[in-house]
Amino acid sequence: MNTSKNNYKKALIILLFFSNIFSLVAQEAKVVSAESKLTVDGTSNLHDWTIDAKKMYGKANLVIDANTLKEIKSLDFSVDVDQLKSTHDGMDANTIKALNGKVHKSIVFKLTKVIKITKVSDGNFSVETQGNLTVAGATKLINQSFTIKVAGEKVVFSGKQKIDMTVYGVKPPKALLGTIRTGKDVVVNFKVTYN
């Protein structure tokens, strides 16, 4: 009788062990473009301006257990240059030209390292990372911090990043024979949903 009790306890322990392992399996998620927003905000000598990304793409391989983010195994995100739209066609054309969008069709971020994941509250995390950002064909390693909200099957990444476009070889666009000049720095604001 004791032998069958011991066998039952061993089987139960093994079952619990494996159920914990399986609950920590990495899940692959994809960007839900319709539920995501990314804007690029800049300045000029005339007025500030904003461009919206109309379509976004990306994948994330995340380890989540009971709404707790344990690990980010991989993360990539991209925007097509021709999907950066403002309220002015001329500005859109200047943006594509400045980014050499006919040749370098996408702006891409690819995670290289997770530095730190900090739990802020239930389902909410602060994340510090490094990754390669490719703009106009030039790739630079950047530090990228963002917040993550885990809500069931959805994971929402939010944050912003200031970028000096001249570091990527991008000359600030000019208009009206150079009388309107944009600043070299832009701020990318994003709230991107992966599902």
PyMOL commands that place a pseudoatom at each C-alpha (Angstrom):
pseudoatom trace, name=CA, resn=MET, resi=1, chain=A, elem=C, hetatm=0, pos=[0.000, 0.000, 0.000]
pseudoatom trace, name=CA, resn=ASN, resi=2, chain=A, elem=C, hetatm=0, pos=[2.838, 2.415, 0.880]
pseudoatom trace, name=CA, resn=THR, resi=3, chain=A, elem=C, hetatm=0, pos=[4.494, 1.667, -2.462]
pseudoatom trace, name=CA, resn=SER, resi=4, chain=A, elem=C, hetatm=0, pos=[1.401, 2.705, -4.430]
pseudoatom trace, name=CA, resn=LYS, resi=5, chain=A, elem=C, hetatm=0, pos=[1.104, 5.893, -2.309]
pseudoatom trace, name=CA, resn=ASN, resi=6, chain=A, elem=C, hetatm=0, pos=[4.750, 6.706, -2.992]
pseudoatom trace, name=CA, resn=ASN, resi=7, chain=A, elem=C, hetatm=0, pos=[4.295, 6.037, -6.707]
pseudoatom trace, name=CA, resn=TYR, resi=8, chain=A, elem=C, hetatm=0, pos=[1.211, 8.264, -6.726]
pseudoatom trace, name=CA, resn=LYS, resi=9, chain=A, elem=C, hetatm=0, pos=[3.165, 11.098, -5.001]
pseudoatom trace, name=CA, resn=LYS, resi=10, chain=A, elem=C, hetatm=0, pos=[6.050, 10.744, -7.476]
pseudoatom trace, name=CA, resn=ALA, resi=11, chain=A, elem=C, hetatm=0, pos=[3.652, 10.815, -10.418]
pseudoatom trace, name=CA, resn=LEU, resi=12, chain=A, elem=C, hetatm=0, pos=[1.928, 13.897, -9.005]
pseudoatom trace, name=CA, resn=ILE, resi=13, chain=A, elem=C, hetatm=0, pos=[5.261, 15.704, -8.496]
pseudoatom trace, name=CA, resn=ILE, resi=14, chain=A, elem=C, hetatm=0, pos=[6.372, 14.848, -12.041]
pseudoatom trace, name=CA, resn=LEU, resi=15, chain=A, elem=C, hetatm=0, pos=[3.017, 16.038, -13.427]
pseudoatom trace, name=CA, resn=LEU, resi=16, chain=A, elem=C, hetatm=0, pos=[3.266, 19.355, -11.546]
pseudoatom trace, name=CA, resn=PHE, resi=17, chain=A, elem=C, hetatm=0, pos=[6.872, 19.802, -12.689]
pseudoatom trace, name=CA, resn=PHE, resi=18, chain=A, elem=C, hetatm=0, pos=[5.998, 19.299, -16.358]
pseudoatom trace, name=CA, resn=SER, resi=19, chain=A, elem=C, hetatm=0, pos=[2.866, 21.456, -16.159]
pseudoatom trace, name=CA, resn=ASN, resi=20, chain=A, elem=C, hetatm=0, pos=[5.030, 24.343, -14.892]
pseudoatom trace, name=CA, resn=ILE, resi=21, chain=A, elem=C, hetatm=0, pos=[7.517, 23.831, -17.723]
pseudoatom trace, name=CA, resn=PHE, resi=22, chain=A, elem=C, hetatm=0, pos=[4.774, 23.806, -20.342]
pseudoatom trace, name=CA, resn=SER, resi=23, chain=A, elem=C, hetatm=0, pos=[3.174, 26.974, -18.917]
pseudoatom trace, name=CA, resn=LEU, resi=24, chain=A, elem=C, hetatm=0, pos=[6.461, 28.796, -19.560]
pseudoatom trace, name=CA, resn=VAL, resi=25, chain=A, elem=C, hetatm=0, pos=[6.685, 27.887, -23.238]
pseudoatom trace, name=CA, resn=ALA, resi=26, chain=A, elem=C, hetatm=0, pos=[7.503, 30.893, -25.422]
pseudoatom trace, name=CA, resn=GLN, resi=27, chain=A, elem=C, hetatm=0, pos=[4.627, 32.272, -27.439]
pseudoatom trace, name=CA, resn=GLU, resi=28, chain=A, elem=C, hetatm=0, pos=[5.046, 33.919, -30.818]
pseudoatom trace, name=CA, resn=ALA, resi=29, chain=A, elem=C, hetatm=0, pos=[2.987, 37.054, -31.354]
pseudoatom trace, name=CA, resn=LYS, resi=30, chain=A, elem=C, hetatm=0, pos=[2.486, 39.262, -34.407]
pseudoatom trace, name=CA, resn=VAL, resi=31, chain=A, elem=C, hetatm=0, pos=[1.772, 42.989, -34.711]
pseudoatom trace, name=CA, resn=VAL, resi=32, chain=A, elem=C, hetatm=0, pos=[-1.897, 43.909, -35.014]
pseudoatom trace, name=CA, resn=SER, resi=33, chain=A, elem=C, hetatm=0, pos=[-1.549, 46.962, -37.253]
pseudoatom trace, name=CA, resn=ALA, resi=34, chain=A, elem=C, hetatm=0, pos=[-5.194, 48.032, -36.839]
pseudoatom trace, name=CA, resn=GLU, resi=35, chain=A, elem=C, hetatm=0, pos=[-4.738, 48.266, -33.042]
pseudoatom trace, name=CA, resn=SER, resi=36, chain=A, elem=C, hetatm=0, pos=[-1.331, 49.969, -33.162]
pseudoatom trace, name=CA, resn=LYS, resi=37, chain=A, elem=C, hetatm=0, pos=[-0.204, 53.576, -33.505]
pseudoatom trace, name=CA, resn=LEU, resi=38, chain=A, elem=C, hetatm=0, pos=[3.170, 55.057, -34.364]
pseudoatom trace, name=CA, resn=THR, resi=39, chain=A, elem=C, hetatm=0, pos=[3.851, 58.727, -35.006]
pseudoatom trace, name=CA, resn=VAL, resi=40, chain=A, elem=C, hetatm=0, pos=[6.989, 60.603, -35.968]
pseudoatom trace, name=CA, resn=ASP, resi=41, chain=A, elem=C, hetatm=0, pos=[7.063, 64.136, -34.570]
pseudoatom trace, name=CA, resn=GLY, resi=42, chain=A, elem=C, hetatm=0, pos=[9.471, 66.761, -35.852]
pseudoatom trace, name=CA, resn=THR, resi=43, chain=A, elem=C, hetatm=0, pos=[10.105, 70.461, -36.076]
pseudoatom trace, name=CA, resn=SER, resi=44, chain=A, elem=C, hetatm=0, pos=[10.788, 73.019, -38.761]
pseudoatom trace, name=CA, resn=ASN, resi=45, chain=A, elem=C, hetatm=0, pos=[11.544, 76.746, -38.847]
pseudoatom trace, name=CA, resn=LEU, resi=46, chain=A, elem=C, hetatm=0, pos=[7.847, 77.271, -39.706]
pseudoatom trace, name=CA, resn=HIS, resi=47, chain=A, elem=C, hetatm=0, pos=[5.872, 74.787, -37.568]
pseudoatom trace, name=CA, resn=ASP, resi=48, chain=A, elem=C, hetatm=0, pos=[6.004, 71.390, -35.874]
pseudoatom trace, name=CA, resn=TRP, resi=49, chain=A, elem=C, hetatm=0, pos=[4.831, 68.398, -37.892]
pseudoatom trace, name=CA, resn=THR, resi=50, chain=A, elem=C, hetatm=0, pos=[3.636, 64.796, -37.425]
pseudoatom trace, name=CA, resn=ILE, resi=51, chain=A, elem=C, hetatm=0, pos=[3.687, 61.763, -39.691]
pseudoatom trace, name=CA, resn=ASP, resi=52, chain=A, elem=C, hetatm=0, pos=[1.681, 58.595, -38.965]
pseudoatom trace, name=CA, resn=ALA, resi=53, chain=A, elem=C, hetatm=0, pos=[2.689, 55.038, -39.827]
pseudoatom trace, name=CA, resn=LYS, resi=54, chain=A, elem=C, hetatm=0, pos=[-0.342, 53.541, -41.546]
pseudoatom trace, name=CA, resn=LYS, resi=55, chain=A, elem=C, hetatm=0, pos=[0.917, 49.925, -41.504]
pseudoatom trace, name=CA, resn=MET, resi=56, chain=A, elem=C, hetatm=0, pos=[3.287, 48.124, -39.159]
pseudoatom trace, name=CA, resn=TYR, resi=57, chain=A, elem=C, hetatm=0, pos=[4.757, 44.637, -39.075]
pseudoatom trace, name=CA, resn=GLY, resi=58, chain=A, elem=C, hetatm=0, pos=[6.631, 42.554, -36.568]
pseudoatom trace, name=CA, resn=LYS, resi=59, chain=A, elem=C, hetatm=0, pos=[6.982, 39.431, -34.474]
pseudoatom trace, name=CA, resn=ALA, resi=60, chain=A, elem=C, hetatm=0, pos=[7.782, 38.847, -30.827]
pseudoatom trace, name=CA, resn=ASN, resi=61, chain=A, elem=C, hetatm=0, pos=[8.734, 35.623, -29.091]
pseudoatom trace, name=CA, resn=LEU, resi=62, chain=A, elem=C, hetatm=0, pos=[7.716, 36.065, -25.460]
pseudoatom trace, name=CA, resn=VAL, resi=63, chain=A, elem=C, hetatm=0, pos=[7.707, 33.876, -22.359]
pseudoatom trace, name=CA, resn=ILE, resi=64, chain=A, elem=C, hetatm=0, pos=[4.593, 34.738, -20.335]
pseudoatom trace, name=CA, resn=ASP, resi=65, chain=A, elem=C, hetatm=0, pos=[3.271, 32.887, -17.304]
pseudoatom trace, name=CA, resn=ALA, resi=66, chain=A, elem=C, hetatm=0, pos=[0.038, 33.924, -15.557]
pseudoatom trace, name=CA, resn=ASN, resi=67, chain=A, elem=C, hetatm=0, pos=[0.142, 37.431, -17.116]
pseudoatom trace, name=CA, resn=THR, resi=68, chain=A, elem=C, hetatm=0, pos=[3.767, 37.807, -16.007]
pseudoatom trace, name=CA, resn=LEU, resi=69, chain=A, elem=C, hetatm=0, pos=[6.414, 38.622, -18.617]
pseudoatom trace, name=CA, resn=LYS, resi=70, chain=A, elem=C, hetatm=0, pos=[9.359, 36.319, -17.892]
pseudoatom trace, name=CA, resn=GLU, resi=71, chain=A, elem=C, hetatm=0, pos=[11.497, 36.781, -20.978]
pseudoatom trace, name=CA, resn=ILE, resi=72, chain=A, elem=C, hetatm=0, pos=[11.659, 38.355, -24.445]
pseudoatom trace, name=CA, resn=LYS, resi=73, chain=A, elem=C, hetatm=0, pos=[13.423, 35.843, -26.663]
pseudoatom trace, name=CA, resn=SER, resi=74, chain=A, elem=C, hetatm=0, pos=[13.149, 37.893, -29.841]
pseudoatom trace, name=CA, resn=LEU, resi=75, chain=A, elem=C, hetatm=0, pos=[11.465, 41.051, -31.094]
pseudoatom trace, name=CA, resn=ASP, resi=76, chain=A, elem=C, hetatm=0, pos=[11.362, 42.772, -34.447]
pseudoatom trace, name=CA, resn=PHE, resi=77, chain=A, elem=C, hetatm=0, pos=[9.308, 45.628, -35.795]
pseudoatom trace, name=CA, resn=SER, resi=78, chain=A, elem=C, hetatm=0, pos=[9.156, 47.433, -39.121]
pseudoatom trace, name=CA, resn=VAL, resi=79, chain=A, elem=C, hetatm=0, pos=[7.354, 50.207, -40.967]
pseudoatom trace, name=CA, resn=ASP, resi=80, chain=A, elem=C, hetatm=0, pos=[7.294, 50.658, -44.731]
pseudoatom trace, name=CA, resn=VAL, resi=81, chain=A, elem=C, hetatm=0, pos=[8.617, 54.098, -45.686]
pseudoatom trace, name=CA, resn=ASP, resi=82, chain=A, elem=C, hetatm=0, pos=[5.804, 54.625, -48.205]
pseudoatom trace, name=CA, resn=GLN, resi=83, chain=A, elem=C, hetatm=0, pos=[3.278, 54.029, -45.395]
pseudoatom trace, name=CA, resn=LEU, resi=84, chain=A, elem=C, hetatm=0, pos=[4.484, 57.106, -43.472]
pseudoatom trace, name=CA, resn=LYS, resi=85, chain=A, elem=C, hetatm=0, pos=[1.695, 59.598, -44.146]
pseudoatom trace, name=CA, resn=SER, resi=86, chain=A, elem=C, hetatm=0, pos=[0.992, 63.183, -43.148]
pseudoatom trace, name=CA, resn=THR, resi=87, chain=A, elem=C, hetatm=0, pos=[-1.839, 65.469, -44.193]
pseudoatom trace, name=CA, resn=HIS, resi=88, chain=A, elem=C, hetatm=0, pos=[0.263, 66.851, -47.082]
pseudoatom trace, name=CA, resn=ASP, resi=89, chain=A, elem=C, hetatm=0, pos=[1.255, 64.875, -50.181]
pseudoatom trace, name=CA, resn=GLY, resi=90, chain=A, elem=C, hetatm=0, pos=[4.300, 67.113, -50.712]
pseudoatom trace, name=CA, resn=MET, resi=91, chain=A, elem=C, hetatm=0, pos=[5.597, 66.332, -47.233]
pseudoatom trace, name=CA, resn=ASP, resi=92, chain=A, elem=C, hetatm=0, pos=[5.075, 62.602, -47.822]
pseudoatom trace, name=CA, resn=ALA, resi=93, chain=A, elem=C, hetatm=0, pos=[7.083, 62.812, -51.060]
pseudoatom trace, name=CA, resn=ASN, resi=94, chain=A, elem=C, hetatm=0, pos=[9.878, 64.713, -49.271]
pseudoatom trace, name=CA, resn=THR, resi=95, chain=A, elem=C, hetatm=0, pos=[9.929, 62.088, -46.506]
pseudoatom trace, name=CA, resn=ILE, resi=96, chain=A, elem=C, hetatm=0, pos=[10.289, 59.225, -48.990]
pseudoatom trace, name=CA, resn=LYS, resi=97, chain=A, elem=C, hetatm=0, pos=[13.021, 61.141, -50.820]
pseudoatom trace, name=CA, resn=ALA, resi=98, chain=A, elem=C, hetatm=0, pos=[14.937, 61.995, -47.609]
pseudoatom trace, name=CA, resn=LEU, resi=99, chain=A, elem=C, hetatm=0, pos=[14.791, 58.360, -46.439]
pseudoatom trace, name=CA, resn=ASN, resi=100, chain=A, elem=C, hetatm=0, pos=[15.715, 57.055, -49.913]
pseudoatom trace, name=CA, resn=GLY, resi=101, chain=A, elem=C, hetatm=0, pos=[12.504, 55.036, -49.676]
pseudoatom trace, name=CA, resn=LYS, resi=102, chain=A, elem=C, hetatm=0, pos=[12.648, 53.787, -53.252]
pseudoatom trace, name=CA, resn=VAL, resi=103, chain=A, elem=C, hetatm=0, pos=[15.806, 51.817, -52.378]
pseudoatom trace, name=CA, resn=HIS, resi=104, chain=A, elem=C, hetatm=0, pos=[15.482, 51.311, -48.601]
pseudoatom trace, name=CA, resn=LYS, resi=105, chain=A, elem=C, hetatm=0, pos=[11.813, 50.488, -48.322]
pseudoatom trace, name=CA, resn=SER, resi=106, chain=A, elem=C, hetatm=0, pos=[11.556, 49.804, -44.569]
pseudoatom trace, name=CA, resn=ILE, resi=107, chain=A, elem=C, hetatm=0, pos=[12.610, 51.167, -41.197]
pseudoatom trace, name=CA, resn=VAL, resi=108, chain=A, elem=C, hetatm=0, pos=[13.413, 48.190, -38.973]
pseudoatom trace, name=CA, resn=PHE, resi=109, chain=A, elem=C, hetatm=0, pos=[14.119, 47.619, -35.270]
pseudoatom trace, name=CA, resn=LYS, resi=110, chain=A, elem=C, hetatm=0, pos=[15.549, 44.229, -34.245]
pseudoatom trace, name=CA, resn=LEU, resi=111, chain=A, elem=C, hetatm=0, pos=[16.159, 43.376, -30.594]
pseudoatom trace, name=CA, resn=THR, resi=112, chain=A, elem=C, hetatm=0, pos=[19.702, 42.262, -29.757]
pseudoatom trace, name=CA, resn=LYS, resi=113, chain=A, elem=C, hetatm=0, pos=[19.652, 42.256, -25.944]
pseudoatom trace, name=CA, resn=VAL, resi=114, chain=A, elem=C, hetatm=0, pos=[17.239, 42.563, -23.023]
pseudoatom trace, name=CA, resn=ILE, resi=115, chain=A, elem=C, hetatm=0, pos=[18.990, 44.483, -20.253]
pseudoatom trace, name=CA, resn=LYS, resi=116, chain=A, elem=C, hetatm=0, pos=[16.258, 44.478, -17.630]
pseudoatom trace, name=CA, resn=ILE, resi=117, chain=A, elem=C, hetatm=0, pos=[12.579, 43.599, -17.113]
pseudoatom trace, name=CA, resn=THR, resi=118, chain=A, elem=C, hetatm=0, pos=[10.945, 45.244, -14.086]
pseudoatom trace, name=CA, resn=LYS, resi=119, chain=A, elem=C, hetatm=0, pos=[7.424, 44.482, -12.879]
pseudoatom trace, name=CA, resn=VAL, resi=120, chain=A, elem=C, hetatm=0, pos=[5.600, 47.770, -12.253]
pseudoatom trace, name=CA, resn=SER, resi=121, chain=A, elem=C, hetatm=0, pos=[2.203, 46.306, -11.308]
pseudoatom trace, name=CA, resn=ASP, resi=122, chain=A, elem=C, hetatm=0, pos=[0.072, 43.278, -12.226]
pseudoatom trace, name=CA, resn=GLY, resi=123, chain=A, elem=C, hetatm=0, pos=[0.460, 42.774, -15.976]
pseudoatom trace, name=CA, resn=ASN, resi=124, chain=A, elem=C, hetatm=0, pos=[2.602, 45.915, -16.426]
pseudoatom trace, name=CA, resn=PHE, resi=125, chain=A, elem=C, hetatm=0, pos=[6.353, 45.898, -16.991]
pseudoatom trace, name=CA, resn=SER, resi=126, chain=A, elem=C, hetatm=0, pos=[9.159, 48.345, -17.692]
pseudoatom trace, name=CA, resn=VAL, resi=127, chain=A, elem=C, hetatm=0, pos=[11.743, 46.988, -20.129]
pseudoatom trace, name=CA, resn=GLU, resi=128, chain=A, elem=C, hetatm=0, pos=[15.233, 48.190, -21.044]
pseudoatom trace, name=CA, resn=THR, resi=129, chain=A, elem=C, hetatm=0, pos=[16.733, 46.779, -24.244]
pseudoatom trace, name=CA, resn=GLN, resi=130, chain=A, elem=C, hetatm=0, pos=[19.287, 47.274, -26.962]
pseudoatom trace, name=CA, resn=GLY, resi=131, chain=A, elem=C, hetatm=0, pos=[18.626, 46.695, -30.613]
pseudoatom trace, name=CA, resn=ASN, resi=132, chain=A, elem=C, hetatm=0, pos=[19.632, 47.517, -34.157]
pseudoatom trace, name=CA, resn=LEU, resi=133, chain=A, elem=C, hetatm=0, pos=[17.666, 50.316, -35.793]
pseudoatom trace, name=CA, resn=THR, resi=134, chain=A, elem=C, hetatm=0, pos=[17.964, 50.504, -39.574]
pseudoatom trace, name=CA, resn=VAL, resi=135, chain=A, elem=C, hetatm=0, pos=[16.977, 53.770, -41.256]
pseudoatom trace, name=CA, resn=ALA, resi=136, chain=A, elem=C, hetatm=0, pos=[17.726, 54.625, -44.907]
pseudoatom trace, name=CA, resn=GLY, resi=137, chain=A, elem=C, hetatm=0, pos=[20.001, 51.580, -45.144]
pseudoatom trace, name=CA, resn=ALA, resi=138, chain=A, elem=C, hetatm=0, pos=[22.182, 52.568, -42.154]
pseudoatom trace, name=CA, resn=THR, resi=139, chain=A, elem=C, hetatm=0, pos=[22.088, 50.372, -39.030]
pseudoatom trace, name=CA, resn=LYS, resi=140, chain=A, elem=C, hetatm=0, pos=[22.954, 51.676, -35.552]
pseudoatom trace, name=CA, resn=LEU, resi=141, chain=A, elem=C, hetatm=0, pos=[22.789, 50.022, -32.126]
pseudoatom trace, name=CA, resn=ILE, resi=142, chain=A, elem=C, hetatm=0, pos=[20.403, 51.945, -29.851]
pseudoatom trace, name=CA, resn=ASN, resi=143, chain=A, elem=C, hetatm=0, pos=[19.139, 51.701, -26.289]
pseudoatom trace, name=CA, resn=GLN, resi=144, chain=A, elem=C, hetatm=0, pos=[15.348, 51.346, -26.327]
pseudoatom trace, name=CA, resn=SER, resi=145, chain=A, elem=C, hetatm=0, pos=[13.159, 51.485, -23.230]
pseudoatom trace, name=CA, resn=PHE, resi=146, chain=A, elem=C, hetatm=0, pos=[9.430, 50.802, -23.286]
pseudoatom trace, name=CA, resn=THR, resi=147, chain=A, elem=C, hetatm=0, pos=[6.548, 49.592, -21.163]
pseudoatom trace, name=CA, resn=ILE, resi=148, chain=A, elem=C, hetatm=0, pos=[4.689, 46.353, -21.759]
pseudoatom trace, name=CA, resn=LYS, resi=149, chain=A, elem=C, hetatm=0, pos=[1.122, 45.600, -20.755]
pseudoatom trace, name=CA, resn=VAL, resi=150, chain=A, elem=C, hetatm=0, pos=[0.120, 41.921, -20.796]
pseudoatom trace, name=CA, resn=ALA, resi=151, chain=A, elem=C, hetatm=0, pos=[-3.635, 41.437, -21.199]
pseudoatom trace, name=CA, resn=GLY, resi=152, chain=A, elem=C, hetatm=0, pos=[-4.602, 37.866, -22.021]
pseudoatom trace, name=CA, resn=GLU, resi=153, chain=A, elem=C, hetatm=0, pos=[-3.536, 37.088, -25.584]
pseudoatom trace, name=CA, resn=LYS, resi=154, chain=A, elem=C, hetatm=0, pos=[-2.486, 40.690, -26.287]
pseudoatom trace, name=CA, resn=VAL, resi=155, chain=A, elem=C, hetatm=0, pos=[0.772, 42.405, -25.367]
pseudoatom trace, name=CA, resn=VAL, resi=156, chain=A, elem=C, hetatm=0, pos=[1.021, 46.182, -25.805]
pseudoatom trace, name=CA, resn=PHE, resi=157, chain=A, elem=C, hetatm=0, pos=[4.434, 47.869, -26.193]
pseudoatom trace, name=CA, resn=SER, resi=158, chain=A, elem=C, hetatm=0, pos=[4.492, 51.642, -25.524]
pseudoatom trace, name=CA, resn=GLY, resi=159, chain=A, elem=C, hetatm=0, pos=[7.313, 54.143, -25.577]
pseudoatom trace, name=CA, resn=LYS, resi=160, chain=A, elem=C, hetatm=0, pos=[9.184, 56.797, -27.485]
pseudoatom trace, name=CA, resn=GLN, resi=161, chain=A, elem=C, hetatm=0, pos=[12.613, 57.288, -29.009]
pseudoatom trace, name=CA, resn=LYS, resi=162, chain=A, elem=C, hetatm=0, pos=[14.444, 60.459, -29.997]
pseudoatom trace, name=CA, resn=ILE, resi=163, chain=A, elem=C, hetatm=0, pos=[16.479, 60.002, -33.174]
pseudoatom trace, name=CA, resn=ASP, resi=164, chain=A, elem=C, hetatm=0, pos=[19.068, 62.270, -34.767]
pseudoatom trace, name=CA, resn=MET, resi=165, chain=A, elem=C, hetatm=0, pos=[18.392, 61.513, -38.423]
pseudoatom trace, name=CA, resn=THR, resi=166, chain=A, elem=C, hetatm=0, pos=[21.827, 62.791, -39.524]
pseudoatom trace, name=CA, resn=VAL, resi=167, chain=A, elem=C, hetatm=0, pos=[23.406, 59.833, -37.668]
pseudoatom trace, name=CA, resn=TYR, resi=168, chain=A, elem=C, hetatm=0, pos=[21.723, 57.647, -40.316]
pseudoatom trace, name=CA, resn=GLY, resi=169, chain=A, elem=C, hetatm=0, pos=[22.925, 59.828, -43.187]
pseudoatom trace, name=CA, resn=VAL, resi=170, chain=A, elem=C, hetatm=0, pos=[19.504, 61.444, -43.626]
pseudoatom trace, name=CA, resn=LYS, resi=171, chain=A, elem=C, hetatm=0, pos=[19.616, 65.136, -44.530]
pseudoatom trace, name=CA, resn=PRO, resi=172, chain=A, elem=C, hetatm=0, pos=[16.698, 67.075, -43.024]
pseudoatom trace, name=CA, resn=PRO, resi=173, chain=A, elem=C, hetatm=0, pos=[14.233, 67.784, -45.849]
pseudoatom trace, name=CA, resn=LYS, resi=174, chain=A, elem=C, hetatm=0, pos=[13.735, 71.303, -47.190]
pseudoatom trace, name=CA, resn=ALA, resi=175, chain=A, elem=C, hetatm=0, pos=[10.795, 72.798, -49.042]
pseudoatom trace, name=CA, resn=LEU, resi=176, chain=A, elem=C, hetatm=0, pos=[9.956, 75.955, -51.000]
pseudoatom trace, name=CA, resn=LEU, resi=177, chain=A, elem=C, hetatm=0, pos=[13.506, 76.437, -52.292]
pseudoatom trace, name=CA, resn=GLY, resi=178, chain=A, elem=C, hetatm=0, pos=[14.997, 75.901, -48.854]
pseudoatom trace, name=CA, resn=THR, resi=179, chain=A, elem=C, hetatm=0, pos=[12.880, 78.489, -47.048]
pseudoatom trace, name=CA, resn=ILE, resi=180, chain=A, elem=C, hetatm=0, pos=[11.284, 75.725, -44.925]
pseudoatom trace, name=CA, resn=ARG, resi=181, chain=A, elem=C, hetatm=0, pos=[13.845, 73.558, -43.149]
pseudoatom trace, name=CA, resn=THR, resi=182, chain=A, elem=C, hetatm=0, pos=[13.107, 70.656, -40.829]
pseudoatom trace, name=CA, resn=GLY, resi=183, chain=A, elem=C, hetatm=0, pos=[15.096, 69.903, -37.688]
pseudoatom trace, name=CA, resn=LYS, resi=184, chain=A, elem=C, hetatm=0, pos=[17.516, 66.971, -37.602]
pseudoatom trace, name=CA, resn=ASP, resi=185, chain=A, elem=C, hetatm=0, pos=[15.869, 65.334, -34.547]
pseudoatom trace, name=CA, resn=VAL, resi=186, chain=A, elem=C, hetatm=0, pos=[12.588, 63.447, -34.599]
pseudoatom trace, name=CA, resn=VAL, resi=187, chain=A, elem=C, hetatm=0, pos=[10.676, 61.713, -31.808]
pseudoatom trace, name=CA, resn=VAL, resi=188, chain=A, elem=C, hetatm=0, pos=[9.026, 58.383, -32.544]
pseudoatom trace, name=CA, resn=ASN, resi=189, chain=A, elem=C, hetatm=0, pos=[6.031, 57.652, -30.279]
pseudoatom trace, name=CA, resn=PHE, resi=190, chain=A, elem=C, hetatm=0, pos=[4.570, 54.165, -30.390]
pseudoatom trace, name=CA, resn=LYS, resi=191, chain=A, elem=C, hetatm=0, pos=[1.848, 52.034, -28.868]
pseudoatom trace, name=CA, resn=VAL, resi=192, chain=A, elem=C, hetatm=0, pos=[2.044, 48.702, -30.670]
pseudoatom trace, name=CA, resn=THR, resi=193, chain=A, elem=C, hetatm=0, pos=[-0.144, 45.668, -30.014]
pseudoatom trace, name=CA, resn=TYR, resi=194, chain=A, elem=C, hetatm=0, pos=[1.185, 42.148, -30.533]
pseudoatom trace, name=CA, resn=ASN, resi=195, chain=A, elem=C, hetatm=0, pos=[-1.304, 39.271, -30.483]
for i in range(1, 195): cmd.bond("trace and resi %d" % i, "trace and resi %d" % (i + 1))
show_as sticks, trace
zoom trace
